[in-house]
């Protein structure tokens, strides 16, 4: 789709209720597109090529996990409260998170480890993440 700059008359004639409030990325390809771009950058004799390849592995892991993940939608009460007070649905600093993130983290660790060729410090970090209980991870 080609985007263009709208003229003043065009803007006023738009149906403002038809404009989506949130534009979400394409779920089936968002992380795989990032992984491809990171690999492309790494191939250009980039001084941080190793890091870019690692981030590509992580993006691939994120893509694999997101295809099987279904987030719990916010409750009607939460939506109504957020709209009433002009607040986001999930405040960044609320401290309240869906505990499903623990399982997602372990799936990401599995996928990154399965990709192989990790540095010893990274391998140690991933192994250590597995030892933490949920309370430690939350903290």
Secondary structure as UniProt FT lines:
FT   HELIX           8..13
FT   TURN            16..17
FT   TURN            27..29
FT   HELIX           30..42
FT   TURN            43..45
FT   TURN            47..48
FT   HELIX           49..67
FT   HELIX           76..84
FT   TURN            85..86
FT   TURN            92..93
FT   HELIX           100..115
FT   HELIX           120..131
FT   HELIX           134..138
//
